[in-house]
Amino acid sequence: MTASPTPTTAEELRGAGLRVTAARVALLETVRDGDHLGVEAIASGVRDRVGHISLQAVYEALHALTAAGLVRRIEPAGHPARFEGRVGDNHHHLVCRSCGAVADVDCAVGEAPCLTAADHRGFAIDEAEVVYWGVCPDCSTGRSS
């Protein structure tokens, strides 16, 4: 029995009902290769891959990819939006109060949505968004020296 081949980025875009363009392919690959990137960093990565792209085109592509579920947008309070390629697993995030670094952390406990609301008030809950705040190891080391 052979495993099915991993779909190409273009195939994933088509499968999500999106038009395949060099910019969208480069953007999705940049987000997946990055680590919770902001829009400016994504634009820079796309430009390195395909040449000029406007910031507006980056925003539009990110919106389309997020709506299609290929990219996840996170917005830690007080910080600009960041984007990641890890989708569909309801993981959470650690955010450093000092430098703003963001790291993934797997689901807290239990089955998705990871946390059971004490009173769901009639909502059909399918996702929980948890952000853990603290100080990252680099900033902790800097504070103690």
URTA-V212794 format. One line per field, one symbol per residue. ss: DSSP state (H for helix, E for strand, C for the rest). Layout:
# URTA-V212794
ss=???
This chain:
# URTA-V212794
ss=CCCCCCCCHHHHHHHCCCCCCHHHHHHHHHHHHCCCECHHHHHHHHHHHHCCCCHHHHHHHHHHHHHCCCCEEECCCCCCCEEECCCCCCCEEEEECCCCCEEEECCCCCCCCCCCCCCCCCCCCCCCCCEEEECCHHHHHHHHC
